[in-house]
Amino acid sequence: MMKMQNLETVAQRRRRWARGAAASALVATLALSGCAGGTYGDGAAESGESAGEGGGAAATEAVDWDALIDIDGMDFEYSNRDKDASYDAAAATTITLAGAGATVVGDGAVADGSTVTISAAGTYVVSGELADGALVVNATDQDKVQVVLAGATIRNADGPALEVQQADKVFVTLADGTQNTLADGSAYALADGEDEPNAALFSKDDLTINGTGALTVEGNYRHGVNSKDDLVITGGAITVTAVEDGLRGKDCVKIADGSFAVTAGGDGVKSSNDEDPTRGFVSIDGGTFALDVQDDGVQAATYLRIAGGEGAVRAADHALRSEVEAAMTGGDFTVEAGGKGMNPETRFTMDGGSLAVTGCDEGIEAEEVIINDGVLDIVASDDGINAAVAERSDETVDAAGDAAESGDATGDATAEGSSAVDPGASGSTDGSFGAPAGGQEGQRPQDGQGADGQAPEPPEGFDPQSGERPEMPEDFDPSQLPEGDVPAMPEGDRPELPEGMEEGQMPQRPDGEAGADGAMPQGGGGGMGVAGGPMGANASEDCLIQINGGTVTIQAGGDAVDSNGYVEVTGGTLLGASSGNGDSALDYEYGATVTGGTVLLAGSAGMAESFTEGTQPFALVMAQGSAGAKVTVTDAAGTSLVDYTAPVAFQCVVVSAPQLAEGDAGTVSVDGAATEFTASTTPTAGGMGGQRGGMRGDFSGGEQPQGDGGQGRDFGGRRGGQNAEGAQDSGAQGQGGNTAARSNATAGAPQGELVA
């Protein structure tokens, strides 16, 4: 009860802050107060204005993410019959295909020209070749039908090769040692207003593929395999080429085993049901994958669960994508993407397995990124790990809205239609993935400049020489401002300006020279030390990157670790490097704590940030090297604490290790050149950080803020993450009250046996 009250208090505080900041921003905009006076009030107005423009807060509050997903209610199990590919050939009905016709021996099926229709429960063994025809299952909704493909080739010029119109469940069994093919044409003969069927293997009901044989699917019209209910695969060597999506299951896709080679103009593996919180998931427990697609490699409408399997994914957009949440407990995957390597909106939790992102725009992006175990290796042209405010995609919202207005079929059709991507429209023009979008050679406009590099024109009526501001609009009504309290300003006198600095003048950055012991000024991204607090357009206390265990290695063209909220390191190993001069190896909006684990992050000095607090000592050290340099951190006795080969040039490093105690001396050696430092849990004054002022590193005299200093560490995000101490002590998953249930739902292979 107390926890719920605390969460509600936090939520109310955020809403008041957002309303007050928006009001301050509007007044500041009308009055053009800007930051000419350099006051705390001006800083708050700027922050509020940015948040309003970014739209992150509005998008977050508009979505009830908890209502979109129910992991505990999802069925990740496989029935006994899903896994059992055996059949009684002697008792089965046989269907022999021959050119333009077929012969049926047994009950339950009939051949009519080039169309064979199965109308009853039972087992049907299909062999031979049908040049232009179809195999149709149209039984009762209580019938379970097993279709054994035993060397069958079916091609249909104007419809699906194999179509399930009605059944309780259909099992397509790939007979051992056989090669089978299903192919459709590029144009279907559909009734006016209809957009289904739409796949070479199409089913309106639950569909399972099992066995040890091989199946080639050619989706020349739209999709390769599409089930309007569940798609379950427990075996087989499956090759799919498709104009749009390769493997689709509207309600879910569950893969226990098999090998998959998918080439698609849309998504590789997809589940699209975003109306039922227990549906729309993709669950991978095993199998070998080779996906080469022009949209997302794997896409889930609600939940992406990876508990096993191995392989490679190459995607023009995101490699692994979920509209809500994703978790990895096992498996070994290498991915390359034009967008994100792993991209769930709200949370990615890694409890095991290995994920290598070898090329991408951003490696991992979610509102919360929780690493408890496993191996994560990222190479990104922009940020390595990015905690950003969750947003509901336009595609998903449109699909859900259409479904609500015109029914289930229409909504799903909208989602399907939006997945197709022109192969030439994604990624770079030379066919390579991972290049930053826009700009020339990855350059970004400078702060305060327009796309043409020029500063924007001042508003009409503003005289920059005299400071004269425009009049308020005649129809301006103060009552139209948002309700709520204006954010309270810090108590006490306004801090003294640095010597030689005048009102309205921006402070100069430090020269970047090392201190007496080689350590750079530490603290959050508040090098300016004036306004303090976050100033990013999408700053949110819901954003969290938490490293509790495992091994994380990052090479980033942008920030290596970038959170629009908090960063917490409680254990594991975090190694990373940033090559961007306008970026840093460690970047955050509110604070970064370290209470355990081994950390070495290398980057440029201009935007460098260190931890803001923690129970484990840390240091920001001026030590530079070129790409390929060997970096070694040792204690005072010369014992190596961490070794790292930097993949890019760097100017400084952030270090922390469990072996360091408060005040301990240490050394950072770069190819043998040593720089000494003193480790401390207390950041020093100032800081070399950028413009998003840290909340704990901007205190005179190097003083650390009193209290627990972690605004959000005792709630860990919108849906109840654990704090850093809890995660370290109990191995928490960063998932709050649902930790135990979610661990059971995502851990390892499914439990128990079902019968059908």
HELIX and SHEET records of a PDB file:
HELIX    1   1 MET A    2  ALA A   31  1                                  30    
HELIX    2   2 TYR A   40  GLY A   54  1                                  15    
HELIX    3   3 GLY A   56  GLU A   61  1                                   6    
HELIX    4   4 TRP A   65  LEU A   68  1                                   4    
HELIX    5   5 ILE A   71  GLY A   73  5                                   3    
HELIX    6   6 ASN A   80  LYS A   83  1                                   4    
HELIX    7   7 ASP A  394  SER A  406  1                                  13    
HELIX    8   8 ASP A  408  GLY A  417  1                                  10    
HELIX    9   9 PRO A  478  GLN A  480  5                                   3    
HELIX   10  10 SER A  700  GLY A  702  5                                   3    
HELIX   11  11 ALA A  724  SER A  730  1                                   7    
HELIX   12  12 GLY A  736  ASN A  738  5                                   3    
HELIX   13  13 THR A  739  THR A  746  1                                   8    
SHEET    1   A15 GLY A 101  VAL A 105  0                                        
SHEET    2   A15 THR A  93  GLY A  99 -1                                        
SHEET    3   A15 GLY A 122  LEU A 130  1                                        
SHEET    4   A15 LYS A 144  ASN A 156  1                                        
SHEET    5   A15 LYS A 169  LEU A 174  1                                        
SHEET    6   A15 ASP A 206  GLY A 211  1                                        
SHEET    7   A15 ASP A 230  ILE A 233  1                                        
SHEET    8   A15 CYS A 252  ILE A 255  1                                        
SHEET    9   A15 PHE A 281  ILE A 284  1                                        
SHEET   10   A15 TYR A 303  ALA A 315  1                                        
SHEET   11   A15 THR A 288  VAL A 293  1                                        
SHEET   12   A15 SER A 259  ALA A 264  1                                        
SHEET   13   A15 ALA A 237  ALA A 242  1                                        
SHEET   14   A15 ALA A 214  GLY A 219  1                                        
SHEET   15   A15 GLN A 179  ASP A 184  1                                        
SHEET    1   B16 GLY A 101  VAL A 105  0                                        
SHEET    2   B16 THR A  93  GLY A  99 -1                                        
SHEET    3   B16 GLY A 122  LEU A 130  1                                        
SHEET    4   B16 LYS A 144  ASN A 156  1                                        
SHEET    5   B16 LYS A 169  LEU A 174  1                                        
SHEET    6   B16 ASP A 206  GLY A 211  1                                        
SHEET    7   B16 ASP A 230  ILE A 233  1                                        
SHEET    8   B16 CYS A 252  ILE A 255  1                                        
SHEET    9   B16 PHE A 281  ILE A 284  1                                        
SHEET   10   B16 TYR A 303  ALA A 315  1                                        
SHEET   11   B16 GLU A 325  ALA A 337  1                                        
SHEET   12   B16 ARG A 347  GLY A 359  1                                        
SHEET   13   B16 GLU A 368  ALA A 380  1                                        
SHEET   14   B16 LEU A 544  ILE A 547  1                                        
SHEET   15   B16 TYR A 566  VAL A 569  1                                        
SHEET   16   B16 GLY A 591  VAL A 594  1                                        
SHEET    1   C18 GLY A 101  VAL A 105  0                                        
SHEET    2   C18 THR A  93  GLY A  99 -1                                        
SHEET    3   C18 GLY A 122  LEU A 130  1                                        
SHEET    4   C18 LYS A 144  ASN A 156  1                                        
SHEET    5   C18 LYS A 169  LEU A 174  1                                        
SHEET    6   C18 ASP A 206  GLY A 211  1                                        
SHEET    7   C18 ASP A 230  ILE A 233  1                                        
SHEET    8   C18 CYS A 252  ILE A 255  1                                        
SHEET    9   C18 PHE A 281  ILE A 284  1                                        
SHEET   10   C18 TYR A 303  ALA A 315  1                                        
SHEET   11   C18 GLU A 325  ALA A 337  1                                        
SHEET   12   C18 ARG A 347  GLY A 359  1                                        
SHEET   13   C18 GLU A 368  ALA A 380  1                                        
SHEET   14   C18 THR A 551  ALA A 556  1                                        
SHEET   15   C18 THR A 573  SER A 578  1                                        
SHEET   16   C18 THR A 598  GLY A 603  1                                        
SHEET   17   C18 PHE A 650  SER A 656 -1                                        
SHEET   18   C18 PHE A 618  GLY A 625 -1                                        
SHEET    1   D15 ALA A 109  ASP A 112  0                                        
SHEET    2   D15 THR A 115  ILE A 118 -1                                        
SHEET    3   D15 ALA A 134  ASN A 138  1                                        
SHEET    4   D15 LEU A 162  GLN A 166  1                                        
SHEET    5   D15 ALA A 199  SER A 203  1                                        
SHEET    6   D15 HIS A 223  SER A 227  1                                        
SHEET    7   D15 LEU A 247  GLY A 249  1                                        
SHEET    8   D15 VAL A 269  SER A 271  1                                        
SHEET    9   D15 VAL A 298  ALA A 300  1                                        
SHEET   10   D15 LEU A 320  SER A 322  1                                        
SHEET   11   D15 LYS A 340  PRO A 344  1                                        
SHEET   12   D15 GLU A 362  ALA A 366  1                                        
SHEET   13   D15 ILE A 385  ALA A 387  1                                        
SHEET   14   D15 VAL A 561  SER A 563  1                                        
SHEET   15   D15 LEU A 586  TYR A 588  1                                        
SHEET    1   E 4 SER A 640  THR A 645  0                                        
SHEET    2   E 4 LYS A 630  ASP A 635 -1                                        
SHEET    3   E 4 ALA A 665  VAL A 670 -1                                        
SHEET    4   E 4 ALA A 673  THR A 678 -1                                        
END                                                                             
